[in-house]
Amino acid sequence: MRWQYQDRMVMFKESGEGLVSGLDWLNEVGREGWEMVSALPLIAPNKDGYAYGTVGALMIFKRPQADGP
């Protein structure tokens, strides 16, 4: 079986309620047949080069590739 892959980078946003992920699109991607196979946190460094927090995520998806010519 052959696979199609795509990646999406999500950056969290500050709001009055804390960090917001903005993952409203995730259900639509699933309806299109995409399956998440990995998610990696995006860590921001401080001025000294040390990680201080997660600022987003990189998500990798796959779905079966339609057989074509």
N, CA and C atoms as a LAMMPS dump frame, in Angstrom:
ITEM: TIMESTEP
0
ITEM: NUMBER OF ATOMS
207
ITEM: BOX BOUNDS ff ff ff
-5.0000000000000000e+02 5.0000000000000000e+02
-5.0000000000000000e+02 5.0000000000000000e+02
-5.0000000000000000e+02 5.0000000000000000e+02
ITEM: ATOMS id mol type element x y z
1 1 1 N 0.852 -1.175 0
2 1 2 C 0 0 0
3 1 3 C 0.9 1.241 0
4 2 1 N 0.475 2.252 -0.725
5 2 2 C 1.193 3.523 -0.767
6 2 3 C 0.447 4.545 0.085
7 3 1 N 1.2 5.467 0.633
8 3 2 C 0.627 6.469 1.528
9 3 3 C 0.913 7.877 1.032
10 4 1 N -0.016 8.767 1.319
11 4 2 C 0.19 10.205 1.163
12 4 3 C 0.477 10.735 2.552
13 5 1 N 1.344 11.725 2.623
14 5 2 C 1.666 12.34 3.91
15 5 3 C 1.477 13.846 3.831
16 6 1 N 1.137 14.443 4.95
17 6 2 C 1.105 15.894 5.058
18 6 3 C 1.475 16.266 6.484
19 7 1 N 2 17.463 6.627
20 7 2 C 2.294 17.943 7.975
21 7 3 C 1.626 19.299 8.16
22 8 1 N 1.307 19.577 9.391
23 8 2 C 0.695 20.856 9.767
24 8 3 C 1.364 21.364 11.028
25 9 1 N 1.719 22.63 10.993
26 9 2 C 2.315 23.258 12.162
27 9 3 C 1.256 24.144 12.798
28 10 1 N 1.074 23.978 14.089
29 10 2 C 0.098 24.764 14.844
30 10 3 C 0.856 25.556 15.897
31 11 1 N 0.655 26.852 15.904
32 11 2 C 1.255 27.704 16.926
33 11 3 C 0.149 28.106 17.889
34 12 1 N 0.385 27.907 19.173
35 12 2 C -0.604 28.27 20.181
36 12 3 C -0.668 29.793 20.297
37 13 1 N -1.842 30.303 20.648
38 13 2 C -2.047 31.736 20.789
39 13 3 C -2.48 32.058 22.215
40 14 1 N -2.032 33.2 22.687
41 14 2 C -2.442 33.666 24.015
42 14 3 C -3.863 34.214 23.954
43 15 1 N -4.644 33.919 24.967
44 15 2 C -5.982 34.482 25.085
45 15 3 C -6.223 34.79 26.559
46 16 1 N -7.35 35.376 26.862
47 16 2 C -7.704 35.654 28.24
48 16 3 C -7.87 34.396 29.066
49 17 1 N -8.076 33.263 28.392
50 17 2 C -8.257 31.981 29.074
51 17 3 C -6.983 31.137 29.078
52 18 1 N -5.88 31.682 28.616
53 18 2 C -4.619 30.937 28.528
54 18 3 C -4.278 30.665 27.076
55 19 1 N -3.508 29.615 26.839
56 19 2 C -3.12 29.259 25.475
57 19 3 C -4.277 28.576 24.749
58 20 1 N -4.442 28.918 23.477
59 20 2 C -5.486 28.33 22.635
60 20 3 C -4.796 27.627 21.47
61 21 1 N -5.209 26.402 21.181
62 21 2 C -4.529 25.607 20.159
63 21 3 C -5.026 25.873 18.747
64 22 1 N -6.285 26.201 18.563
65 22 2 C -6.816 26.418 17.216
66 22 3 C -6.878 25.151 16.384
67 23 1 N -7.331 24.059 16.974
68 23 2 C -7.405 22.787 16.255
69 23 3 C -8.798 22.516 15.691
70 24 1 N -9.527 23.556 15.352
71 24 2 C -10.883 23.403 14.821
72 24 3 C -10.904 22.58 13.528
73 25 1 N -9.849 22.596 12.775
74 25 2 C -9.76 21.917 11.483
75 25 3 C -9.532 20.413 11.614
76 26 1 N -9.224 19.917 12.801
77 26 2 C -8.815 18.522 12.979
78 26 3 C -9.903 17.52 12.576
79 27 1 N -11.161 17.785 12.903
80 27 2 C -12.244 16.867 12.516
81 27 3 C -12.401 16.797 11.001
82 28 1 N -12.241 17.918 10.328
83 28 2 C -12.364 17.935 8.864
84 28 3 C -11.27 17.084 8.222
85 29 1 N -10.07 17.188 8.719
86 29 2 C -8.958 16.383 8.196
87 29 3 C -9.272 14.892 8.358
88 30 1 N -9.84 14.525 9.496
89 30 2 C -10.222 13.135 9.716
90 30 3 C -11.298 12.674 8.747
91 31 1 N -12.267 13.533 8.465
92 31 2 C -13.321 13.176 7.498
93 31 3 C -12.754 12.972 6.097
94 32 1 N -11.638 13.617 5.806
95 32 2 C -10.975 13.476 4.5
96 32 3 C -10.091 12.231 4.445
97 33 1 N -10.077 11.448 5.529
98 33 2 C -9.344 10.187 5.538
99 33 3 C -7.935 10.266 6.102
100 34 1 N -7.536 11.427 6.616
101 34 2 C -6.198 11.576 7.179
102 34 3 C -6.171 11.046 8.61
103 35 1 N -5.088 10.361 8.948
104 35 2 C -4.872 9.809 10.291
105 35 3 C -3.578 10.416 10.843
106 36 1 N -3.637 10.93 12.075
107 36 2 C -2.436 11.484 12.68
108 36 3 C -1.509 10.346 13.086
109 37 1 N -0.259 10.432 12.651
110 37 2 C 0.708 9.388 12.989
111 37 3 C 1.764 9.882 13.967
112 38 1 N 1.902 11.191 14.096
113 38 2 C 2.889 11.724 15.032
114 38 3 C 2.575 13.179 15.342
115 39 1 N 2.926 13.593 16.545
116 39 2 C 2.813 14.995 16.937
117 39 3 C 4.046 15.332 17.777
118 40 1 N 4.708 16.408 17.401
119 40 2 C 5.935 16.826 18.077
120 40 3 C 5.737 18.205 18.669
121 41 1 N 6.077 18.391 19.928
122 41 2 C 5.942 19.726 20.519
123 41 3 C 6.997 20.673 19.955
124 42 1 N 6.619 21.921 19.785
125 42 2 C 7.557 22.964 19.392
126 42 3 C 7.923 23.726 20.655
127 43 1 N 9.167 23.635 21.04
128 43 2 C 9.646 24.218 22.289
129 43 3 C 10.407 25.506 21.979
130 44 1 N 10.094 26.571 22.692
131 44 2 C 10.769 27.852 22.499
132 44 3 C 11.886 28.012 23.524
133 45 1 N 13.053 28.477 23.084
134 45 2 C 14.124 28.729 24.035
135 45 3 C 14.018 30.12 24.646
136 46 1 N 14.581 30.283 25.83
137 46 2 C 14.657 31.616 26.423
138 46 3 C 15.951 32.279 25.943
139 47 1 N 16.261 33.462 26.431
140 47 2 C 17.438 34.201 25.952
141 47 3 C 18.753 33.481 26.245
142 48 1 N 18.737 32.556 27.217
143 48 2 C 19.937 31.791 27.549
144 48 3 C 20.035 30.476 26.779
145 49 1 N 19.049 30.207 25.926
146 49 2 C 19.07 28.997 25.124
147 49 3 C 18.428 27.792 25.761
148 50 1 N 17.801 27.973 26.934
149 50 2 C 17.128 26.866 27.607
150 50 3 C 15.65 26.842 27.23
151 51 1 N 15.108 25.647 27.064
152 51 2 C 13.689 25.519 26.732
153 51 3 C 12.844 26.026 27.895
154 52 1 N 11.817 26.818 27.573
155 52 2 C 10.959 27.308 28.66
156 52 3 C 9.499 26.989 28.457
157 53 1 N 9.104 26.496 27.308
158 53 2 C 7.694 26.158 27.157
159 53 3 C 7.327 25.73 25.75
160 54 1 N 6.235 25.032 25.665
161 54 2 C 5.714 24.58 24.385
162 54 3 C 4.915 25.71 23.75
163 55 1 N 5.257 26.058 22.53
164 55 2 C 4.581 27.157 21.836
165 55 3 C 3.718 26.661 20.675
166 56 1 N 3.76 25.363 20.404
167 56 2 C 2.976 24.827 19.301
168 56 3 C 3.265 23.35 19.127
169 57 1 N 2.841 22.838 17.96
170 57 2 C 3.046 21.423 17.659
171 57 3 C 3.168 21.231 16.153
172 58 1 N 3.97 20.26 15.764
173 58 2 C 4.053 19.817 14.386
174 58 3 C 3.347 18.476 14.328
175 59 1 N 2.329 18.364 13.468
176 59 2 C 1.532 17.142 13.372
177 59 3 C 1.724 16.534 11.991
178 60 1 N 1.92 15.224 11.953
179 60 2 C 2.122 14.505 10.698
180 60 3 C 0.947 13.555 10.514
181 61 1 N 0.374 13.578 9.307
182 61 2 C -0.802 12.771 8.962
183 61 3 C -0.49 11.892 7.761
184 62 1 N -1.224 10.771 7.656
185 62 2 C -1.118 9.922 6.472
186 62 3 C -2.515 9.416 6.094
187 63 1 N -2.646 9.035 4.833
188 63 2 C -3.847 8.344 4.362
189 63 3 C -3.462 7.496 3.16
190 64 1 N -4.215 6.446 2.886
191 64 2 C -3.891 5.614 1.724
192 64 3 C -3.963 6.448 0.452
193 65 1 N -2.991 6.211 -0.421
194 65 2 C -2.959 6.913 -1.696
195 65 3 C -3.879 6.197 -2.672
196 66 1 N -4.715 6.979 -3.351
197 66 2 C -5.609 6.394 -4.358
198 66 3 C -4.768 5.87 -5.507
199 67 1 N -5.071 4.648 -5.945
200 67 2 C -4.351 4.091 -7.086
201 67 3 C -4.715 4.88 -8.331
202 68 1 N -3.726 5.273 -9.056
203 68 2 C -3.95 6.053 -10.267
204 68 3 C -3.016 5.627 -11.364
205 69 1 N -3.086 6.324 -12.465
206 69 2 C -2.208 5.952 -13.596
207 69 3 C -0.752 6.206 -13.315
